[in-house]
Amino acid sequence: MEAIPSNATLTAIRGVRVGHAQDLPRRTGTTVVLLDPPAIAFSDSRGGWPGTYDTAASDLGKTFIERHALLLAGGDVYGFDAVRGIRRYLLENKLASRTGGGKMPSIMGTNIYDLEFAATDGLDYTDLGYEACAKAGTRPVPQGNVGAGTGATVGPFFGRKGGTKGGLGSSAAKAGPWTVGAIVVTNCVGNVYDPFANRTVGGTLRDDGKGFVEMDDVLEEYTKRSTTRSGTTIGIVGTDAPLDHEQLARLVELAHDGIALAVRPAHMSADGDTILRCAGIPAPLNLAVPRRVASPRSRSRIPGSA
């Protein structure tokens, strides 16, 4: 696994453009990944409360599995209005056609619940979706409180106070002749753990503000609470390796290992934890090398986005 010094983000992959749009006063936004040419895609959710858009159409065994764009949205269900803006952009720029199976705008997305932090009344995510497309480019992906990460928070385990700010991060690395990259939005219930530094870097703060409360410390109390905070970690993992659809699906599964390593606990009943994945034109390939990189890329960007 080799780092990419000039652009170690998702846009290091050929054919990938990334754009953000956010409304900072309202504390929410969207992130769009444009794929030109369209790429095969797959989605996998491990939490109990995922929010997804048109992911079933890319399940194994389906026919039209290529996508023109992938969406990460704030605003929960309202954020999926961004699809209308993305669709309009694709048609206006002749990146998709108005008719024809597999040629019409094909968009897959997932969202975070940021409505306890954001102020979405009167906000039209359609405009944010179009703006994110218009701003999409191949420069290194801006990170932090941008796009879908604008309204992201981490924790707390109980109530609405005592957590830390989340955000968006991106990373990429070479895997032999291919590139594997990721964008991750951290909006999880569990704490964010940096496995490289062996320490918690975000989540539920102790009452004195010194350090973090770990789930093991409050597990009995947590299981007795009838309501808990809802959250999720979402992301997009991409590669220019020529995977077929089944190989791509396997790589998505492995990317979830990165979430499990960096979020403690992960895949909870109130989490969404959805990873979207895209890959280049299929061809015979030994999956071992891209597999080696998928989990570290998703894992490494979670601490960076918190």
C-alpha positions as CSV (number, residue, x, y, z in Angstrom):
1,M,0.0,0.0,0.0
2,E,1.6,3.2,-1.2
3,A,0.4,6.8,-0.3
4,I,-0.3,9.3,-3.0
5,P,1.6,12.5,-2.1
6,S,0.1,14.9,-4.6
7,N,-3.6,14.0,-4.0
8,A,-4.3,11.5,-1.4
9,T,-8.1,11.8,-1.6
10,L,-10.9,10.1,-3.6
11,T,-10.3,12.4,-6.7
12,A,-7.0,10.6,-7.2
13,I,-9.1,8.0,-9.0
14,R,-9.4,8.5,-12.8
15,G,-12.9,9.6,-13.8
16,V,-14.0,10.8,-10.4
17,R,-15.0,14.3,-9.6
18,V,-16.2,15.5,-6.1
19,G,-18.2,18.6,-5.2
20,H,-19.6,20.0,-1.9
21,A,-22.4,22.4,-1.3
22,Q,-23.4,23.6,2.2
23,D,-25.6,26.2,3.9
24,L,-23.3,27.2,6.8
25,P,-25.9,29.3,8.7
26,R,-28.3,26.2,8.6
27,R,-25.4,23.8,9.4
28,T,-26.1,21.2,6.7
29,G,-25.0,20.3,3.2
30,T,-24.5,17.7,0.5
31,T,-21.5,16.0,-1.3
32,V,-21.7,14.6,-4.8
33,V,-19.4,12.2,-6.6
34,L,-19.7,12.4,-10.4
35,L,-18.6,9.3,-12.3
36,D,-17.5,9.9,-16.0
37,P,-17.8,7.4,-17.5
38,P,-20.5,5.8,-15.3
39,A,-19.2,3.1,-13.0
40,I,-20.7,-0.1,-11.5
41,A,-21.8,0.5,-8.0
42,F,-22.9,-1.4,-4.9
43,S,-24.2,-0.5,-1.4
44,D,-24.0,-2.2,1.9
45,S,-25.7,-1.1,5.2
46,R,-24.7,-2.6,8.6
47,G,-26.6,-0.4,11.0
48,G,-30.2,-0.8,12.0
49,W,-31.4,2.5,10.7
50,P,-30.0,3.2,7.3
51,G,-31.2,6.0,5.0
52,T,-30.6,5.1,1.3
53,Y,-31.7,6.2,-2.2
54,D,-32.1,3.7,-5.0
55,T,-29.5,1.3,-3.7
56,A,-31.6,-1.8,-4.3
57,A,-31.2,-1.3,-8.0
58,S,-27.5,-2.1,-7.7
59,D,-27.9,-5.3,-5.7
60,L,-26.3,-8.5,-7.0
61,G,-28.1,-10.0,-10.0
62,K,-29.6,-6.7,-11.1
63,T,-29.3,-5.4,-14.7
64,F,-28.5,-1.6,-14.7
65,I,-25.7,-1.5,-12.1
66,E,-23.8,1.5,-13.4
67,R,-24.3,5.0,-11.8
68,H,-23.6,8.5,-13.0
69,A,-23.4,10.0,-9.5
70,L,-23.3,9.1,-5.9
71,L,-24.7,11.3,-3.1
72,L,-23.9,11.8,0.5
73,A,-26.6,14.0,2.1
74,G,-27.3,15.8,5.3
75,G,-30.9,16.5,6.2
76,D,-32.0,12.9,6.5
77,V,-35.0,12.2,4.2
78,Y,-35.1,15.8,3.1
79,G,-31.6,15.6,1.9
80,F,-32.6,13.2,-0.9
81,D,-34.3,16.2,-2.6
82,A,-30.7,16.9,-3.8
83,V,-31.2,14.1,-6.3
84,R,-33.5,16.4,-8.4
85,G,-30.6,18.9,-8.7
86,I,-28.1,16.2,-9.6
87,R,-30.5,14.8,-12.2
88,R,-30.9,18.3,-13.7
89,Y,-27.2,18.9,-13.9
90,L,-26.5,15.5,-15.5
91,L,-29.1,16.2,-18.2
92,E,-28.0,19.8,-18.9
93,N,-24.4,18.8,-19.3
94,K,-25.3,15.8,-21.4
95,L,-23.8,13.3,-18.9
96,A,-27.0,11.3,-19.1
97,S,-30.0,11.0,-21.5
98,R,-33.6,11.7,-20.9
99,T,-34.6,8.3,-22.3
100,G,-33.1,4.8,-22.6
101,G,-32.6,2.0,-20.1
102,G,-29.2,2.5,-18.4
103,K,-28.7,5.9,-20.0
104,M,-31.1,8.0,-17.9
105,P,-29.6,9.8,-14.8
106,S,-28.7,7.0,-12.4
107,I,-28.0,8.2,-8.9
108,M,-27.4,6.3,-5.7
109,G,-27.2,7.9,-2.2
110,T,-27.2,7.7,1.5
111,N,-27.8,10.2,4.3
112,I,-27.1,11.3,7.8
113,Y,-29.5,12.4,10.5
114,D,-28.2,15.9,11.4
115,L,-31.6,17.5,12.2
116,E,-30.8,18.0,15.9
117,F,-27.9,20.2,14.9
118,A,-29.1,21.6,11.5
119,A,-31.9,24.1,10.8
120,T,-33.5,22.8,7.7
121,D,-36.9,24.6,7.7
122,G,-37.4,26.2,4.3
123,L,-34.1,24.8,2.8
124,D,-34.3,23.2,-0.6
125,Y,-31.7,20.5,-1.0
126,T,-32.4,20.5,-4.7
127,D,-30.3,23.6,-5.0
128,L,-27.5,22.1,-2.9
129,G,-27.4,19.0,-5.1
130,Y,-27.1,21.1,-8.3
131,E,-24.5,23.4,-6.7
132,A,-22.4,20.4,-5.5
133,C,-22.3,19.1,-9.1
134,A,-21.4,22.5,-10.5
135,K,-18.5,22.7,-8.1
136,A,-17.3,19.1,-8.6
137,G,-13.7,18.8,-9.7
138,T,-10.6,16.6,-9.6
139,R,-8.6,18.7,-7.1
140,P,-7.9,17.2,-3.7
141,V,-11.2,16.9,-1.8
142,P,-11.9,19.6,0.8
143,Q,-12.3,18.1,4.2
144,G,-13.8,19.0,7.6
145,N,-17.1,20.9,8.0
146,V,-18.0,20.8,4.3
147,G,-20.7,19.1,2.2
148,A,-22.5,16.3,3.9
149,G,-20.2,16.7,6.9
150,T,-21.4,20.2,7.7
151,G,-24.0,19.1,10.3
152,A,-22.2,15.9,11.4
153,T,-21.7,15.3,15.1
154,V,-20.3,12.5,17.2
155,G,-22.1,11.2,20.3
156,P,-23.2,11.7,22.9
157,F,-24.5,8.3,24.2
158,F,-27.3,10.1,26.1
159,G,-29.3,13.2,25.3
160,R,-28.2,16.0,23.0
161,K,-25.3,17.5,24.9
162,G,-21.8,16.3,25.6
163,G,-20.7,15.2,22.2
164,T,-18.1,16.6,19.7
165,K,-18.2,17.8,16.2
166,G,-18.0,15.3,13.3
167,G,-17.3,16.0,9.7
168,L,-16.0,14.7,6.4
169,G,-12.7,13.2,5.5
170,S,-11.1,11.6,2.4
171,S,-8.1,9.4,1.7
172,A,-6.5,7.4,-1.2
173,A,-3.6,5.0,-1.7
174,K,-2.1,3.0,-4.5
175,A,-2.7,-0.7,-4.6
176,G,-0.3,-2.0,-7.2
177,P,-1.3,-0.3,-10.5
178,W,-4.6,0.8,-9.1
179,T,-5.9,3.5,-6.8
180,V,-8.3,2.9,-3.9
181,G,-9.9,6.0,-2.2
182,A,-12.7,6.9,0.2
183,I,-14.8,9.7,1.5
184,V,-16.4,9.2,5.0
185,V,-18.8,11.3,6.9
186,T,-18.6,10.7,10.7
187,N,-22.0,11.3,12.4
188,C,-22.0,8.3,14.7
189,V,-23.4,7.4,18.1
190,G,-20.2,5.6,19.1
191,N,-16.9,7.2,19.9
192,V,-14.3,7.8,17.2
193,Y,-11.1,5.9,17.9
194,D,-7.8,6.4,16.2
195,P,-6.2,2.9,15.9
196,F,-2.9,4.4,14.7
197,A,-2.6,6.6,17.9
198,N,-4.4,4.1,20.1
199,R,-6.8,6.7,21.5
200,T,-10.3,8.1,21.4
201,V,-10.5,11.4,19.5
202,G,-14.2,12.2,19.4
203,G,-17.5,11.3,21.0
204,T,-19.1,11.4,24.5
205,L,-17.2,13.8,26.7
206,R,-16.8,13.2,30.5
207,D,-18.6,15.7,32.7
208,D,-15.3,17.4,33.6
209,G,-14.3,17.7,29.9
210,K,-11.2,15.6,30.5
211,G,-11.3,12.7,28.1
212,F,-14.2,10.6,26.9
213,V,-16.8,8.2,28.3
214,E,-16.4,4.8,26.7
215,M,-19.4,2.5,26.1
216,D,-18.0,-0.1,28.4
217,D,-18.3,2.5,31.2
218,V,-22.0,3.0,30.8
219,L,-23.2,-0.1,29.1
220,E,-25.7,-1.1,31.8
221,E,-27.2,2.4,31.8
222,Y,-27.3,2.5,28.0
223,T,-29.3,-0.7,27.7
224,K,-31.9,0.6,30.1
225,R,-32.5,3.8,28.2
226,S,-35.6,3.7,26.0
227,T,-34.5,6.4,23.6
228,T,-31.0,7.1,22.4
229,R,-29.4,9.4,19.9
230,S,-29.6,8.4,16.3
231,G,-26.5,8.7,14.0
232,T,-24.5,7.1,11.3
233,T,-21.2,6.8,9.6
234,I,-21.6,6.9,5.8
235,G,-19.1,6.9,3.0
236,I,-18.1,6.2,-0.6
237,V,-15.2,3.9,-1.5
238,G,-14.0,3.9,-5.1
239,T,-11.3,2.2,-7.2
240,D,-10.1,2.2,-10.8
241,A,-9.4,-1.5,-10.4
242,P,-11.4,-3.5,-13.0
243,L,-13.7,-5.4,-10.6
244,D,-16.8,-7.3,-11.6
245,H,-20.0,-6.7,-9.5
246,E,-19.5,-9.6,-7.1
247,Q,-15.9,-8.5,-6.4
248,L,-17.1,-5.0,-5.8
249,A,-19.7,-6.2,-3.4
250,R,-17.0,-8.1,-1.5
251,L,-14.9,-5.0,-1.3
252,V,-17.8,-3.0,0.2
253,E,-18.1,-5.6,2.9
254,L,-14.5,-5.3,3.7
255,A,-14.7,-1.5,3.9
256,H,-17.1,-1.9,6.9
257,D,-14.1,-3.4,8.8
258,G,-12.7,0.1,8.7
259,I,-15.8,1.5,10.5
260,A,-15.7,-1.3,13.0
261,L,-12.1,-0.5,13.8
262,A,-12.6,3.2,14.1
263,V,-16.0,3.6,15.7
264,R,-16.7,2.2,19.1
265,P,-19.3,0.8,19.1
266,A,-20.3,0.6,15.4
267,H,-23.3,-0.8,13.5
268,M,-25.8,-0.1,16.3
269,S,-29.6,-0.2,16.0
270,A,-29.7,3.6,15.8
271,D,-26.9,3.8,13.2
272,G,-27.2,3.7,9.5
273,D,-23.6,2.8,8.6
274,T,-23.9,2.6,4.9
275,I,-21.0,2.4,2.4
276,L,-21.5,3.1,-1.3
277,R,-18.8,1.7,-3.7
278,C,-17.9,2.3,-7.3
279,A,-15.4,0.6,-9.6
280,G,-14.2,0.8,-13.2
281,I,-14.9,-1.4,-16.2
282,P,-14.9,-5.1,-15.3
283,A,-12.0,-7.4,-16.3
284,P,-10.4,-10.5,-14.8
285,L,-8.6,-9.4,-11.6
286,N,-7.1,-11.0,-8.5
287,L,-9.0,-9.2,-5.7
288,A,-6.3,-9.7,-3.1
289,V,-4.5,-6.3,-3.6
290,P,-7.6,-4.0,-3.6
291,R,-9.0,-5.9,-0.6
292,R,-5.8,-5.2,1.3
293,V,-6.4,-1.4,0.9
294,A,-10.2,-1.1,1.3
295,S,-10.4,-1.4,5.1
296,P,-7.4,0.9,5.9
297,R,-8.8,3.6,3.6
298,S,-12.2,3.7,5.3
299,R,-10.7,3.3,8.7
300,S,-8.1,6.1,8.2
301,R,-10.5,8.8,7.2
302,I,-12.9,8.3,10.2
303,P,-10.5,9.8,12.7
304,G,-9.6,12.5,10.2
305,S,-13.2,13.6,9.8
306,A,-14.0,13.9,13.5
